[in-house]
Amino acid sequence: MKQLLLALAIVAPITASADIIKCTFTEPFVSSTYSMTQSTLTYESIDDTKQVIQKVSFQIKAAGVFELVAKDGTVLQRLELNNQGSDGMSDSTYPYDVKDNSSITNSGRGGCQSNSLKAKISG
């Protein structure tokens, strides 16, 4: 328990400053944007179709593991802060690896960055 609390103490300052978390997916080409201040998760497809989900909470599950949870308890996305996230197309490596559970992304995997943790371009 002490190790978990210590890990959360290290990770909490990083997540506290992450007002926006933006994720990118391919096949289909979709992006999601989570706003901590508004508690919304917005999906946007390549054809500019938008879907906004209100009252989404950001929950710390373990050191470096987070979930975006709908008001009904459904886990919409699970993020891991492992610096191995990928959008599947570019040479970018994202701080967060994400598993999306929606039909919008075909339950896809992607990469995410936040205000304070940006993607790195390899090469």
C-alpha positions in Angstrom: 0.0 0.0 0.0 2.9 2.4 0.8 4.3 1.8 -2.6 1.0 2.6 -4.3 0.7 5.8 -2.4 4.3 6.8 -3.2 3.7 6.0 -6.9 0.5 8.1 -6.9 2.3 10.9 -5.2 4.8 10.9 -8.1 2.2 10.6 -10.8 -0.5 12.9 -9.3 1.4 16.2 -10.1 1.8 15.1 -13.7 -1.9 14.3 -14.1 -3.0 17.4 -12.1 -1.6 19.6 -14.8 -3.0 17.6 -17.7 -6.1 19.7 -18.5 -6.5 18.2 -21.9 -5.6 14.7 -23.1 -5.8 14.2 -26.8 -5.7 10.7 -28.4 -5.3 9.7 -32.0 -6.5 6.4 -33.6 -6.3 4.9 -37.1 -8.6 2.5 -38.9 -10.9 4.4 -38.5 -9.2 7.9 -38.3 -10.6 9.3 -35.1 -9.3 11.6 -32.4 -10.6 12.0 -28.9 -10.1 14.9 -26.5 -10.7 14.7 -22.8 -11.2 18.0 -20.9 -10.6 17.6 -17.1 -12.1 21.0 -16.4 -15.3 20.3 -18.3 -15.4 16.5 -17.6 -16.1 15.8 -21.3 -14.8 13.3 -23.8 -15.2 14.5 -27.4 -14.7 12.1 -30.4 -14.1 13.6 -33.8 -13.8 11.6 -37.0 -12.0 12.5 -40.2 -15.3 13.7 -41.7 -15.7 16.2 -38.8 -18.5 14.2 -37.1 -18.4 15.0 -33.4 -19.8 13.2 -30.4 -19.5 14.7 -26.9 -19.9 12.7 -23.8 -20.7 14.7 -20.7 -19.8 13.9 -17.0 -16.8 11.7 -17.7 -14.5 11.2 -14.7 -10.7 10.7 -14.8 -9.8 7.9 -12.3 -6.4 6.8 -11.2 -6.4 3.0 -11.1 -2.7 2.4 -10.3 0.7 4.1 -10.8 0.6 5.3 -14.4 -2.8 3.7 -15.2 -5.9 5.8 -15.6 -9.5 5.4 -16.8 -12.0 7.7 -18.3 -15.4 6.6 -16.9 -18.9 7.6 -18.0 -21.5 8.6 -15.4 -23.1 5.1 -15.7 -19.7 3.5 -14.7 -18.7 2.4 -18.2 -15.0 2.6 -18.8 -14.6 4.6 -22.1 -10.8 4.6 -22.3 -8.0 3.1 -20.3 -4.7 4.9 -20.5 -1.2 3.7 -19.5 1.6 6.2 -19.0 4.3 4.0 -20.5 5.8 6.2 -23.3 4.8 3.5 -25.8 1.6 4.9 -27.3 1.2 4.8 -31.1 -1.3 6.2 -33.5 -0.4 3.3 -35.9 0.6 5.6 -38.8 3.2 8.2 -37.8 6.7 8.0 -36.4 5.4 9.6 -33.2 5.7 7.9 -29.8 3.1 9.1 -27.4 3.4 9.2 -23.6 0.1 7.4 -23.1 -1.0 4.1 -24.7 -4.8 4.0 -24.9 -7.4 1.3 -25.3 -10.7 2.8 -26.3 -13.9 0.7 -25.6 -16.2 2.5 -28.0 -17.6 1.5 -31.4 -16.5 4.9 -32.7 -12.9 3.6 -32.8 -13.8 0.0 -33.3 -12.4 -0.6 -29.8 -9.1 0.6 -31.1 -5.7 1.3 -29.6 -4.0 4.6 -30.0 -1.6 7.1 -28.6 -2.3 10.2 -26.4 -0.5 13.3 -25.3 -1.5 15.9 -22.8 -0.7 19.6 -22.2 2.4 18.7 -20.2 3.4 15.4 -21.9 3.9 15.7 -25.6 4.5 13.0 -28.3 8.1 12.5 -29.5 8.9 12.1 -33.2 11.3 9.2 -33.9 13.9 9.3 -36.6 
